[in-house]
Amino acid sequence: MSAHTVVPELGVQDTCAMVIDHPAEDLLVLRLSGAWRIGEALPSPDVARQAISQTPGARRLAFDTQGVTAWDSRLLAFAGQIITEGTARQLTIDRSGLPAGVRQLLDLAAAVPARQDTGAGVGPSWLARFGLGGIAFAQNAIAMLAFLGEAALSVLMLLRGKARVRRIDFLQFLQDCGAQALPIVTLISFLVGVILAYVGAIQLRQFGAQIYVADLVGIAMTREMGAMMTAIIMAGRTGAAFAAQLGTMQVNEEIDALTTFGMPPMQFLVLPRLLALALMMPLLTLYADLLGILGGATVGLGLLQLGGVQYYLRTAAAVDLHDLSAGLIKSIVFGILVAIAGCLRGMECGRSSAAVGRAATAAVVTGIVSIIVSDALLTVVFDLLGF
């Protein structure tokens, strides 16, 4: 029994055509002819799929391309779709009738399996994303609490004289966190003072109260902006550096080597960085407060025509020891949080160069978020205590 099905409407001006033959009960043959190239009016693979589905007795699928005069990737794509359909219906595919180049390209494509993680796909539902986010947050919180506990134990061992900390490392980190950070702290703090003075001057000048710009700048810098801006600078500068340094050591397996030699990484690597930043942050904050007040004085003396002695006396009267102490306490807390964030992300770093970049980014984000949250909490606590 032989069946012969011609699909004339699939060819346009005889440029290409497809004929579906059924020479045997279990055999389907696709006879292709013409120029199978991009830009030509080509047959649709849906017709071949329909013929395969409507021939339940078919067990084999073959191609006949003797009539093909020219071809490019369009024929390759067409044949690939038909072969995929036939394989899905458990047909035996005979590709010997295809051009040799097409067979080679199909073999090459089949040799490399398609990656399953590159497709767009359908992502998880909003509820699943919410749950995954909650789990990730809880895991990060537990990891940070565990890291804080280990750091606290290391500090206690240091106070008892049992911590293994190299003095040269501690002094090096003091220089990195202190003297080398002065230029950027100088610039940012001075400009913050200028900005605060300008904002205050715009409003206070309407009431003839320009002198109170000194109060605004002095209190804002000593209680909030000095410590916060310094901490944010150190999070982007030093916190990221800590994460990159420890992440690189993780990639090079240096931390594993220290553990193998019996040197606790928490004491040998984290503790000197933590102490250096916690000690230098109050000093940098005092310096930032001074530069911010000088920036405000520049605006007060230049724009508002205030006297230098008058501005100084007003600032001294507005800023008291409580304001200065509040800023210094915050600076110590910020320094500890920035160091913890940088060291934590560095110790959690993966084993690739890309992981080092992600660790540095995560350290900056974690540090800044911790600074803002802790500042809000400390501000509320100080207000409740009347401090």
DAFEN-V217798 format. One record per residue. N is the residue number from 1. RES is the residue in one small letter. SS is DSSP state (~ for helix, > for strand, _ for the rest). Layout:
# DAFEN-V217798
[[N/RES/SS] [N/RES/SS]]
This chain:
# DAFEN-V217798
[[1/m/_] [2/s/_] [3/a/>] [4/h/>] [5/t/>] [6/v/>] [7/v/>] [8/p/~] [9/e/~] [10/l/~] [11/g/_] [12/v/_] [13/q/_] [14/d/_] [15/t/_] [16/c/>] [17/a/>] [18/m/>] [19/v/>] [20/i/>] [21/d/>] [22/h/>] [23/p/>] [24/a/>] [25/e/_] [26/d/_] [27/l/>] [28/l/>] [29/v/>] [30/l/>] [31/r/>] [32/l/>] [33/s/>] [34/g/>] [35/a/>] [36/w/>] [37/r/_] [38/i/_] [39/g/_] [40/e/_] [41/a/_] [42/l/_] [43/p/_] [44/s/_] [45/p/~] [46/d/~] [47/v/~] [48/a/~] [49/r/~] [50/q/~] [51/a/~] [52/i/~] [53/s/~] [54/q/_] [55/t/_] [56/p/_] [57/g/_] [58/a/_] [59/r/_] [60/r/>] [61/l/>] [62/a/>] [63/f/>] [64/d/>] [65/t/>] [66/q/>] [67/g/>] [68/v/>] [69/t/>] [70/a/>] [71/w/>] [72/d/_] [73/s/~] [74/r/~] [75/l/~] [76/l/~] [77/a/~] [78/f/~] [79/a/~] [80/g/~] [81/q/~] [82/i/~] [83/i/~] [84/t/~] [85/e/~] [86/g/~] [87/t/~] [88/a/~] [89/r/_] [90/q/_] [91/l/_] [92/t/>] [93/i/>] [94/d/>] [95/r/_] [96/s/_] [97/g/_] [98/l/_] [99/p/_] [100/a/~] [101/g/~] [102/v/~] [103/r/~] [104/q/~] [105/l/~] [106/l/~] [107/d/~] [108/l/~] [109/a/~] [110/a/~] [111/a/~] [112/v/_] [113/p/_] [114/a/_] [115/r/_] [116/q/_] [117/d/_] [118/t/_] [119/g/_] [120/a/_] [121/g/_] [122/v/_] [123/g/_] [124/p/_] [125/s/_] [126/w/~] [127/l/~] [128/a/~] [129/r/~] [130/f/~] [131/g/~] [132/l/~] [133/g/~] [134/g/~] [135/i/~] [136/a/~] [137/f/~] [138/a/~] [139/q/~] [140/n/~] [141/a/~] [142/i/~] [143/a/~] [144/m/~] [145/l/~] [146/a/~] [147/f/~] [148/l/~] [149/g/~] [150/e/~] [151/a/~] [152/a/~] [153/l/~] [154/s/~] [155/v/~] [156/l/~] [157/m/~] [158/l/~] [159/l/~] [160/r/_] [161/g/_] [162/k/_] [163/a/_] [164/r/_] [165/v/_] [166/r/_] [167/r/~] [168/i/~] [169/d/~] [170/f/~] [171/l/~] [172/q/~] [173/f/~] [174/l/~] [175/q/~] [176/d/~] [177/c/~] [178/g/_] [179/a/~] [180/q/~] [181/a/~] [182/l/~] [183/p/~] [184/i/~] [185/v/~] [186/t/~] [187/l/~] [188/i/~] [189/s/~] [190/f/~] [191/l/~] [192/v/~] [193/g/~] [194/v/~] [195/i/~] [196/l/~] [197/a/~] [198/y/~] [199/v/~] [200/g/~] [201/a/~] [202/i/~] [203/q/~] [204/l/~] [205/r/~] [206/q/~] [207/f/~] [208/g/_] [209/a/_] [210/q/~] [211/i/~] [212/y/~] [213/v/~] [214/a/~] [215/d/~] [216/l/~] [217/v/~] [218/g/~] [219/i/~] [220/a/~] [221/m/~] [222/t/~] [223/r/~] [224/e/~] [225/m/~] [226/g/~] [227/a/~] [228/m/~] [229/m/~] [230/t/~] [231/a/~] [232/i/~] [233/i/~] [234/m/~] [235/a/~] [236/g/~] [237/r/~] [238/t/~] [239/g/~] [240/a/~] [241/a/~] [242/f/~] [243/a/~] [244/a/~] [245/q/~] [246/l/~] [247/g/~] [248/t/~] [249/m/~] [250/q/~] [251/v/~] [252/n/_] [253/e/_] [254/e/~] [255/i/~] [256/d/~] [257/a/~] [258/l/~] [259/t/~] [260/t/~] [261/f/_] [262/g/_] [263/m/_] [264/p/_] [265/p/~] [266/m/~] [267/q/~] [268/f/~] [269/l/~] [270/v/~] [271/l/~] [272/p/~] [273/r/~] [274/l/~] [275/l/~] [276/a/~] [277/l/~] [278/a/~] [279/l/~] [280/m/~] [281/m/~] [282/p/~] [283/l/~] [284/l/~] [285/t/~] [286/l/~] [287/y/~] [288/a/~] [289/d/~] [290/l/~] [291/l/~] [292/g/~] [293/i/~] [294/l/~] [295/g/~] [296/g/~] [297/a/~] [298/t/~] [299/v/~] [300/g/~] [301/l/~] [302/g/~] [303/l/_] [304/l/_] [305/q/_] [306/l/_] [307/g/_] [308/g/~] [309/v/~] [310/q/~] [311/y/~] [312/y/~] [313/l/~] [314/r/~] [315/t/~] [316/a/~] [317/a/~] [318/a/~] [319/v/_] [320/d/_] [321/l/~] [322/h/~] [323/d/~] [324/l/~] [325/s/~] [326/a/~] [327/g/~] [328/l/~] [329/i/~] [330/k/~] [331/s/~] [332/i/~] [333/v/~] [334/f/~] [335/g/~] [336/i/~] [337/l/~] [338/v/~] [339/a/~] [340/i/~] [341/a/~] [342/g/~] [343/c/~] [344/l/~] [345/r/~] [346/g/~] [347/m/~] [348/e/_] [349/c/_] [350/g/_] [351/r/_] [352/s/_] [353/s/~] [354/a/~] [355/a/~] [356/v/~] [357/g/~] [358/r/~] [359/a/~] [360/a/~] [361/t/~] [362/a/~] [363/a/~] [364/v/~] [365/v/~] [366/t/~] [367/g/~] [368/i/~] [369/v/~] [370/s/~] [371/i/~] [372/i/~] [373/v/~] [374/s/~] [375/d/~] [376/a/~] [377/l/~] [378/l/~] [379/t/~] [380/v/~] [381/v/~] [382/f/~] [383/d/~] [384/l/~] [385/l/~] [386/g/_] [387/f/_]]
